[in-house]
């Protein structure tokens, strides 16, 4: 398996991870300058696993992604539908307050870094304080 590029990580991996400072059991295995690879338990293997976490730094902010996909497929007999399943960092068996904190942080981080957040907030603020029907160009500026 080839080491992924920044674009591959951002386009393929959608399940975020909490900052690795919160999980001391992970250690840096490889750093290409754009993408960092971390493995659990001090493993120095460059093989990817479900425990692998990738870090991507853009604009001075590092975002972490788990090496997993969560896809739900539904077949109604005539058509098959599939969609990305919302991930959960909380254990169903052993729930901890820290897991809820991690999941909330990951969710807020996802909202803050999503491409649609700035135009959404801008349109709401313009509608509230300026005009009820702003043009798309006005929102872009």
N, C-alpha and C positions, 0 to 999 in steps of 0.2 A: 504494500500500500504506500502510495506517495504521500508525503507530508502535505497537508492542505494549505492553501493560500488564504489570505484574509477574506477575499471575496467568497471562497468556497465555504469557509466557516460561517460567515454571516448569512449566506443564502441557504445553507443546508441545515445548520443546527439552530433550532428554535427554543430548546429547553434551556433556560438560564440556570446559572449556579450562583450561590452566594459567594462573596469574596473569599479567596483562599486563606486570607489572614484568620478567618473564623474556623478553618479546618486544618489544623497543624499536621494531620496525618498525610497530607498531600505534599509532594515535592516536585520541583521543576526538573523535567527530563530533557527537554529540547526547547531552544529559542531561536527562531529564524529572523528575529528582528520585527516581524509583523505578527507572528503567531507564536504563542507559548503553549507547550504541552506539559500537563501535570499528571502524575500517577499517584495512586493511593499506596500507602504502606511502604514508601521508600523504594519502590520498584524503579529500576533504571531502564526497563525495557521500552523500546520505542514502538512496540506493537499497540494498536488501539484496542481498548476494551470498554465495557460499559462504565467502568470506574474512571476513565480518562476524562479530563476536563481541559478545554482549550481556552486560552486567554487571548483577547484581541484588544490592542490599544489604539484608540483613535481620538485625536484631539486632546490627548493627555488623560483620557478616561479609559480604564481597562474594564472590559466586560467579559464575563466568564460564561462558558456554555458547556453543558454536559454532552457527552458523546452518545446521544440517544435520540430516537424518534418515537413519537407516540401517535400512531395512526389508528383510527377506528374505522372499520369497514362494516357497512350495513347492506345486506342484500334482501330486497323485498320480494324476490322471485322473478321480477321483470327487469330490475335495474340494480346496479351496485353503486353505492355511494361511499365515499371515503372522505374523512376530514381529520384534521389534527386534533388530537385529544388534549385538553388542558392538563398540564402536568401538575403534580403535587409533590412537594418535598416532605410532606408529613407521613409518618408511618401509621398505618391503620391499626397495627397491633400495639405499638408502644408510643403513645402520643406524649410529646414533651413540649413545654412552653417555648423552648428555644427553636424547635422546628417551626412553630407558628410564626415566630419572629423572623426566621430565615425566609419562609415562604412570603411573608408580607414584604420584606425588603426586596426580594427578587421580583415580585409583582410591581412594586413601585418603580424599581429600576427599569423594568420593561416598559412601563408607561412613559417614564421620563425620556427614554432613549428611542421611542417609537417615532417613525418619520411623520406620522399624522398628528402628533401631539401639538407642535407649535401652531399649525393652521387651525386646529380645533380650538385651542385656547384663545388665539387671536380673534377668531370669528365670534366666540362667545363674549369676549371683552368689547369688541366693536359693537355688537348688537346691544349690549347692556349700556354702554357709555356714549356711543356716537350715533349710529343709525340702525334701524331694525332690519335692513336688507342690504348688507355690504356686497359690493362686487367682488369676484374672485381676485381681481387685480389689487383691490384695496387690502384684502386679507394677506396677499403675498408680500406686500410692501411692509 
